[in-house]
Amino acid sequence: MTRQERFLAALRVQQPDRVPLFDFLFQQPMYEALLGRRPERYNGRDAVACASALNHDGVWLPFGGFSGYRPRFLRDNVYQDEWGTTYQKEPSSWPIDAPIDYPIKTRADLSGYRPPDPTLPGRDAEIVAARDANEERVALLGGVQGPLTTAWLLMGFENICYALHDDPSLLADVFRISNEFFKEAALRSVAAGCVGMWVSEDLGDSHRGFFKLADYRRHVLPPFVELVDFIASLGVPVLLHSCGCINAFLDDLAQTRISSIHPLQRTAKMDLRSVKEKYGRRFCLIGNIDSTRTLPFGTPAQVAAEAREAIDIAAPGGGFILASDHSLHDGIPVENVRELCRVGTEYGGSFYSR
């Protein structure tokens, strides 16, 4: 199997020739160790090269405008992106910085708001660059935002909570703005060569989901389903990235057209065994290797043990992709990144032939 074939087989909850590997490549020292250079910004050519060096089978390629596109610097390390969100750049925040101010706080702000144009030339440039450099046939996976994620970046979570009860139509309007942009983004990403699309839509923290189930079903789920249905209609699988404890929402997500759930965060009560038992024939499961404890602070032997455990639990029958439970970030020693990939390649490589 090629890397792309292996990754897509797992997304179909089929059994590939070995357990596929994937991760969000959010660590500059890792690029330097593997490629001999630190990219100033996340880019398609370096992401594909890094993924290939790690023996990964898929790579994330966000559409131009996902976050921080065409920034306008206000002062050192503080900039405003084309959506109007203000960010502060820190060494540890690469490649996605933290928002510190938001353009839409009230309905009056929305009335004068103009979203960016998804059809501007060059938005798919990094996907095209990755496609042209993709000698190893890694699965190119586009990246778009879910409507809640966009609302978070435009309003801030506190304003979302107020609007949910005081002015839910304000939220609906922001969700609509998001979907209009990211439907077009998905269309253009697939046309540029993406064989799957990640939708980033965090739904919980380390303890529970962000919303009561009734509020989630009434206000948050419908625009998400609209976006997912559109992407699925393009003929590519839809991969959900949702950090936190999302157990309360899994039954509802199982009724949508998403193909996988990620990252199954260990520190957020996402138990791999129970999710595999209940949803293992419905979703491909991606992640679950602890990126807050084991990967940053554990020994290579501890990383290896956790990776083997995850494979033993979730790989039988197919439908599992080995990854961290968030990303390969700056806090993780490169030797632990290498060990995770080594175990995935060797132990995961022989798993289906035993």
C-alpha positions as CSV (number, residue, x, y, z in Angstrom):
1,M,0.0,0.0,0.0
2,T,1.1,3.6,-0.6
3,R,0.9,5.9,2.4
4,Q,-2.2,7.5,1.0
5,E,-3.9,4.1,0.4
6,R,-3.0,3.0,4.0
7,F,-4.4,6.2,5.6
8,L,-7.6,6.1,3.6
9,A,-8.2,2.4,4.3
10,A,-8.0,3.1,8.0
11,L,-10.5,6.0,7.6
12,R,-12.9,3.5,6.0
13,V,-12.5,1.4,9.1
14,Q,-10.7,-1.2,7.0
15,Q,-7.5,-3.1,7.9
16,P,-4.5,-1.7,6.1
17,D,-1.1,-3.4,5.7
18,R,0.1,-1.7,8.9
19,V,-1.2,0.8,11.5
20,P,-1.0,4.3,9.9
21,L,0.8,7.2,11.5
22,F,-0.2,10.8,11.7
23,D,0.3,14.0,13.7
24,F,0.0,17.7,13.7
25,L,3.6,18.8,13.2
26,F,3.7,21.8,15.6
27,Q,7.4,21.7,16.7
28,Q,10.2,23.7,15.1
29,P,13.1,21.7,16.8
30,M,11.7,18.6,15.2
31,Y,11.9,20.1,11.7
32,E,15.5,21.2,12.5
33,A,16.4,17.7,13.7
34,L,14.8,16.0,10.7
35,L,15.3,18.4,7.9
36,G,18.1,20.7,9.1
37,R,16.0,23.8,9.1
38,R,13.3,25.6,11.2
39,P,10.4,26.9,9.1
40,E,9.5,30.4,9.9
41,R,5.8,29.6,9.2
42,Y,4.0,26.3,8.7
43,N,4.2,25.5,5.0
44,G,3.2,22.6,2.7
45,R,6.6,21.7,1.4
46,D,8.3,21.4,4.8
47,A,5.2,19.7,6.3
48,V,5.3,17.0,3.7
49,A,9.1,16.5,4.1
50,C,8.7,16.3,7.9
51,A,5.8,13.8,7.6
52,S,7.8,11.7,5.2
53,A,10.9,11.7,7.5
54,L,8.7,10.5,10.4
55,N,7.1,7.7,8.2
56,H,3.7,9.4,8.6
57,D,0.9,8.5,6.2
58,G,-1.0,11.8,6.3
59,V,-0.2,15.5,6.6
60,W,-2.3,18.5,7.6
61,L,-2.5,21.4,5.1
62,P,-4.7,24.3,6.3
63,F,-6.4,26.4,3.7
64,G,-5.0,30.0,3.5
65,G,-7.3,31.9,5.8
66,F,-7.6,29.1,8.4
67,S,-5.8,31.4,11.0
68,G,-3.3,34.2,10.8
69,Y,-3.4,34.7,7.1
70,R,-1.9,37.9,5.7
71,P,-1.3,39.5,9.1
72,R,-1.1,43.2,9.8
73,F,1.3,43.8,12.7
74,L,0.1,46.3,15.3
75,R,3.3,46.2,17.4
76,D,6.1,43.7,18.1
77,N,4.6,40.2,18.3
78,V,1.0,41.4,18.1
79,Y,-0.9,41.3,14.8
80,Q,-4.3,41.3,13.4
81,D,-5.3,38.7,10.8
82,E,-7.7,39.3,7.8
83,W,-10.6,38.1,9.9
84,G,-10.0,41.0,12.3
85,T,-8.8,38.8,15.2
86,T,-5.8,40.1,17.2
87,Y,-3.1,37.6,18.1
88,Q,0.1,37.6,20.2
89,K,3.0,35.7,18.9
90,E,5.1,33.7,21.4
91,P,7.9,31.3,20.8
92,S,5.9,28.4,22.2
93,S,2.8,29.2,20.2
94,W,4.2,28.3,16.8
95,P,2.5,27.7,14.3
96,I,-0.9,28.8,15.7
97,D,-0.8,31.9,18.0
98,A,-3.2,32.8,20.8
99,P,-6.0,35.3,20.2
100,I,-6.1,38.3,22.6
101,D,-8.9,40.4,21.1
102,Y,-11.9,39.8,18.9
103,P,-13.7,41.8,16.3
104,I,-17.3,40.8,17.1
105,K,-18.5,41.4,20.6
106,T,-22.0,42.7,19.9
107,R,-24.6,42.7,17.1
108,A,-23.5,46.2,16.2
109,D,-20.0,44.9,15.5
110,L,-21.5,42.2,13.2
111,S,-23.6,44.7,11.2
112,G,-20.4,46.4,9.9
113,Y,-18.3,43.2,9.6
114,R,-16.9,42.0,6.3
115,P,-15.4,38.5,6.2
116,P,-12.4,37.7,4.0
117,D,-12.8,36.5,0.5
118,P,-12.0,32.7,0.1
119,T,-11.5,33.0,-3.6
120,L,-8.5,35.3,-3.5
121,P,-5.5,33.9,-5.5
122,G,-2.9,32.0,-3.6
123,R,-5.1,30.6,-0.8
124,D,-4.3,27.0,-2.0
125,A,-0.6,27.7,-2.6
126,E,0.7,25.6,0.3
127,I,-1.5,22.7,-0.8
128,V,-0.2,22.9,-4.3
129,A,3.4,23.2,-3.0
130,A,2.8,20.1,-0.8
131,R,1.3,18.2,-3.8
132,D,4.3,19.0,-6.0
133,A,6.7,17.9,-3.3
134,N,4.9,14.7,-2.3
135,E,7.2,12.0,-3.6
136,E,6.3,9.6,-0.8
137,R,2.5,9.7,-1.6
138,V,1.5,10.9,1.8
139,A,-2.2,11.6,2.1
140,L,-2.7,15.3,1.7
141,L,-5.4,16.4,4.2
142,G,-6.8,19.9,4.0
143,G,-7.7,21.9,7.1
144,V,-10.8,24.1,7.7
145,Q,-12.5,25.5,10.7
146,G,-15.8,24.4,12.1
147,P,-18.4,27.1,12.7
148,L,-17.9,27.1,16.5
149,T,-14.2,27.5,16.1
150,T,-14.6,30.5,13.8
151,A,-17.1,32.0,16.3
152,W,-14.5,31.5,19.1
153,L,-11.9,33.4,17.1
154,L,-14.3,36.1,16.1
155,M,-16.1,36.6,19.4
156,G,-14.2,34.9,22.2
157,F,-15.8,32.1,24.3
158,E,-17.3,34.4,26.9
159,N,-19.3,36.3,24.2
160,I,-20.4,33.0,22.7
161,C,-21.8,31.9,26.1
162,Y,-23.7,35.2,26.5
163,A,-25.0,35.1,22.9
164,L,-26.2,31.5,23.3
165,H,-28.8,32.7,25.8
166,D,-29.2,36.4,25.0
167,D,-29.0,36.5,21.2
168,P,-28.6,33.0,19.6
169,S,-29.3,34.5,16.2
170,L,-26.0,36.4,16.5
171,L,-24.3,33.0,16.8
172,A,-26.2,31.7,13.9
173,D,-25.1,34.6,11.8
174,V,-21.4,34.1,12.7
175,F,-21.8,30.3,12.0
176,R,-23.2,31.2,8.6
177,I,-20.2,33.5,7.8
178,S,-17.9,30.7,8.8
179,N,-19.6,28.0,6.7
180,E,-19.7,30.3,3.6
181,F,-15.9,30.7,3.8
182,F,-15.0,27.2,4.7
183,K,-17.3,25.5,2.2
184,E,-15.4,27.3,-0.5
185,A,-12.1,26.5,1.2
186,A,-12.9,22.8,1.2
187,L,-14.0,22.9,-2.4
188,R,-10.7,24.6,-3.4
189,S,-8.6,22.3,-1.2
190,V,-10.0,19.2,-2.8
191,A,-9.5,20.7,-6.2
192,A,-5.9,21.4,-5.3
193,G,-5.2,17.7,-4.4
194,C,-6.5,17.1,-0.8
195,V,-7.9,13.5,-0.4
196,G,-9.5,14.3,3.0
197,M,-10.5,17.3,5.0
198,W,-9.9,18.0,8.7
199,V,-12.6,20.1,10.5
200,S,-11.3,21.7,13.7
201,E,-14.1,22.1,16.2
202,D,-13.2,21.8,19.9
203,L,-16.2,20.8,22.0
204,G,-14.9,20.3,25.5
205,D,-12.2,20.9,28.1
206,S,-10.4,18.4,30.3
207,H,-13.5,17.7,32.4
208,R,-16.7,18.0,30.3
209,G,-18.2,19.3,27.1
210,F,-18.7,23.0,26.7
211,F,-22.5,22.9,26.2
212,K,-25.6,21.3,27.7
213,L,-26.7,18.6,25.3
214,A,-29.9,20.4,24.4
215,D,-28.0,23.6,23.6
216,Y,-25.5,21.7,21.5
217,R,-28.2,20.0,19.5
218,R,-30.2,23.1,18.9
219,H,-27.5,25.7,18.2
220,V,-24.1,24.1,17.6
221,L,-24.6,20.8,15.8
222,P,-26.8,21.9,12.9
223,P,-24.3,24.3,11.2
224,F,-21.5,21.7,11.8
225,V,-23.6,19.1,10.1
226,E,-24.2,21.5,7.2
227,L,-20.5,22.0,6.7
228,V,-19.7,18.2,7.0
229,D,-22.4,17.3,4.6
230,F,-21.0,19.7,2.0
231,I,-17.5,18.4,2.4
232,A,-18.6,14.8,2.2
233,S,-20.5,15.6,-1.0
234,L,-17.1,16.5,-2.6
235,G,-16.2,12.8,-2.3
236,V,-13.6,13.0,0.4
237,P,-13.7,11.8,4.1
238,V,-14.2,14.3,6.8
239,L,-11.9,14.1,9.9
240,L,-13.0,15.7,13.1
241,H,-10.4,17.3,15.4
242,S,-12.1,18.0,18.8
243,C,-10.0,18.4,21.9
244,G,-11.4,17.8,25.4
245,C,-14.0,15.5,26.8
246,I,-16.5,14.9,24.1
247,N,-18.1,11.7,25.3
248,A,-21.5,13.4,25.7
249,F,-21.5,14.3,22.0
250,L,-20.4,11.0,20.4
251,D,-23.8,9.6,19.8
252,D,-24.8,12.7,17.9
253,L,-21.5,12.8,16.0
254,A,-22.1,9.2,15.0
255,Q,-25.2,10.3,13.1
256,T,-23.1,12.8,11.0
257,R,-21.0,12.0,8.0
258,I,-17.6,12.4,9.7
259,S,-15.2,9.5,9.2
260,S,-13.0,9.8,12.2
261,I,-12.5,11.4,15.6
262,H,-9.3,12.8,16.9
263,P,-7.5,13.2,19.3
264,L,-9.1,11.1,22.1
265,Q,-7.4,13.1,24.8
266,R,-6.3,10.9,27.7
267,T,-6.3,13.7,30.3
268,A,-9.9,14.5,29.3
269,K,-11.5,11.2,30.1
270,M,-11.4,9.9,26.6
271,D,-10.9,6.2,27.2
272,L,-9.7,4.5,24.1
273,R,-11.0,1.0,25.0
274,S,-14.5,2.1,25.7
275,V,-14.7,4.3,22.6
276,K,-13.3,1.5,20.5
277,E,-15.9,-0.9,21.9
278,K,-18.8,1.4,21.3
279,Y,-17.8,3.3,18.1
280,G,-15.0,1.3,16.6
281,R,-17.1,0.1,13.6
282,R,-18.4,3.6,13.0
283,F,-15.4,5.9,13.3
284,C,-11.7,5.6,12.6
285,L,-10.0,6.5,15.9
286,I,-6.9,8.7,15.7
287,G,-4.7,9.7,18.6
288,N,-4.7,8.9,22.4
289,I,-0.9,9.0,23.0
290,D,-0.6,11.4,25.9
291,S,0.9,14.7,24.8
292,T,0.7,16.4,28.2
293,R,2.4,13.8,30.3
294,T,4.0,10.7,28.6
295,L,5.3,12.4,25.4
296,P,6.8,15.5,27.0
297,F,8.0,14.0,30.3
298,G,8.2,10.2,29.9
299,T,11.1,8.1,28.8
300,P,11.3,6.6,25.3
301,A,10.5,3.3,27.0
302,Q,7.3,4.7,28.5
303,V,6.3,6.2,25.1
304,A,6.9,2.9,23.5
305,A,4.7,1.1,26.1
306,E,1.8,3.5,25.7
307,A,2.0,3.3,21.9
308,R,1.9,-0.5,21.9
309,E,-1.0,-0.4,24.4
310,A,-3.0,1.9,22.1
311,I,-2.3,-0.3,19.1
312,D,-3.3,-3.5,21.0
313,I,-6.6,-1.8,22.0
314,A,-7.7,0.1,18.9
315,A,-6.0,-1.5,15.9
316,P,-7.8,-4.9,15.8
317,G,-10.1,-5.0,12.8
318,G,-8.7,-1.8,11.4
319,G,-9.9,1.8,11.9
320,F,-7.0,3.1,14.0
321,I,-4.3,5.7,13.2
322,L,-1.5,6.1,15.8
323,A,-1.0,9.7,16.9
324,S,-0.6,12.0,19.9
325,D,-3.7,13.1,21.7
326,H,-3.2,16.7,20.3
327,S,0.0,17.5,18.4
328,L,3.8,17.1,18.3
329,H,4.5,20.4,20.1
330,D,7.6,22.1,21.4
331,G,7.4,20.5,24.8
332,I,8.1,17.0,23.5
333,P,11.7,15.8,23.1
334,V,12.6,14.9,19.6
335,E,13.8,11.5,20.9
336,N,10.3,10.7,22.1
337,V,8.8,11.8,18.7
338,R,11.2,9.4,17.0
339,E,10.3,6.6,19.5
340,L,6.6,7.0,18.9
341,C,7.1,6.7,15.1
342,R,9.6,3.8,15.5
343,V,7.1,1.8,17.5
344,G,4.3,2.7,15.2
345,T,6.3,1.6,12.2
346,E,7.7,-1.6,13.7
347,Y,5.1,-2.8,16.1
348,G,2.2,-1.4,14.0
349,G,3.9,-2.8,10.9
350,S,3.8,-6.4,12.1
351,F,0.4,-6.1,14.0
352,Y,-1.8,-7.4,11.1
353,S,0.5,-10.2,10.1
354,R,0.6,-11.9,13.4
